[in-house]
Amino acid sequence: MWERVKYWMETRIGLDDLVRSQVTDYRVPKNINIFYTLGFVAAAGYLIQVLSGILLLIYYVPHPDHAFKSVQFIMHKVPFGWLFRQMHVVGSNLMIAAIGLHMLTVFAMGNYKRPRELTWIGGALLLFVTIAFGFSGYLLPWTQLSYWATTVVTSIPTAVPVVGDFVAGILRGGDQVTGATLSRFFAFHVSILPPLFMLLVGIHLFLIKRIGISATPFGLHAEEKRPWTEYHKKSHADGYPYYPRFFQMDMLMVMVYLAVMFALITITPNLFFPEEATIPANPFKTPVTVRPEWYLLAPYQMLKIIPNKFLGIIIQLALFLVFLLWPFFDTEKEKNIMKRPLLRGLFLFSFVLWLILMFWGRS
C-alpha cells in the first residue's frame, strides 16, 4: 500500500528528486557549527506553540467574564490541560530566547553582511513578531498580572504628542484595558500574527536557499572573501551534505530545547506563574509590583530611568531602526568580530547593558 502511494506521489511531484536536491545533495559549509541550528530550533518551537495553542483554543473563551475561568478549567479539569498550557507558556519564552540567540550569533559571526542584508531584516522582523506573539498572548488569561502589565505597556504610546493617545486607543479599543482589548489581542494572537509569521518564515527560507548558507568567518575560504559584485549562489561544493550530519545536529538541539522545556515545567512549574498570575483581573485593585515579561523588561526599565518619556520612546525607535538596518550601517568587509575590537566592544557593551536593564527592571 505504501509503495503504491509513494509511486503515485513520485510520478507527480518527483519526491526522490526533491529529497535529493534539498536534503541529501544540499551542502553546508565545512566550518558550520552548532549555533546554525538555532533557526531550526526556533521553527520547531513555533510548531510546538501552534499544536499546544490549538488544543488550548478548544476550551478557551475570549471574554472578560469567562477567560480566567476557562483557563482554570484547562489547568484543573481538562485531561493534561495543565501540561499543554505549561508547554505553551514556557515554549513562548524559550522560542523568543532561541530567536534572540540566533540573531546574536548571526551578528557575532558577521553573517548579516552582503549579500544577506534582506535575510537579516527578515530575521529581525521575525524576532519582533515573536515578541508580539508573547505580548498579545500575555493578556489572554485575564489575570491581575496580565491585565496590569498590559495596562502599563499600552500606556507607553500616550507619551507621544498628537498621535500617542490615538495609538493607545487602537491597541486598547478604548481609554482603558477592557473586554474590547481582550478581543483585539485574541484576534491579533490567533488570526493576524500567524499568517504574518509564516509569510516572513517563507521569505527568510527562500533567501537562505537562494543565496546559500554563509560560512563562519573563522578560517574563510578565499571564495568567501571575494567581493560580491553579481549574484551567485554559495553552493559549498567542498562542504558536506545536510543529511545526515547537520540534520542530526538540528535534531539534537531540538531535543535539548524539549529537555529544557520539560525541566522547567517539572522543576520550576511556577516560574512564569507568580501569585498575580493566579488571580482574576481586577481593574479596581492595582498589584504592588507591575512589570512586563522578561523580554520587555530592558526597554521598560529604560523608559523608567529616562525622565522625558517621549525622548525615551524616540531613542528606542532609533535603536530599533539601527538594529533592523544594521547591515547597511556596517560596511566593513571584515566579518570576523575577533578582528574588529571596536565592534566587539560595542557588541559586548550592548549585551551587558541589556542584561543590566533587564535585571534592574525585575527589582
Disulfide bonds with the S-S distance in Angstrom:
none
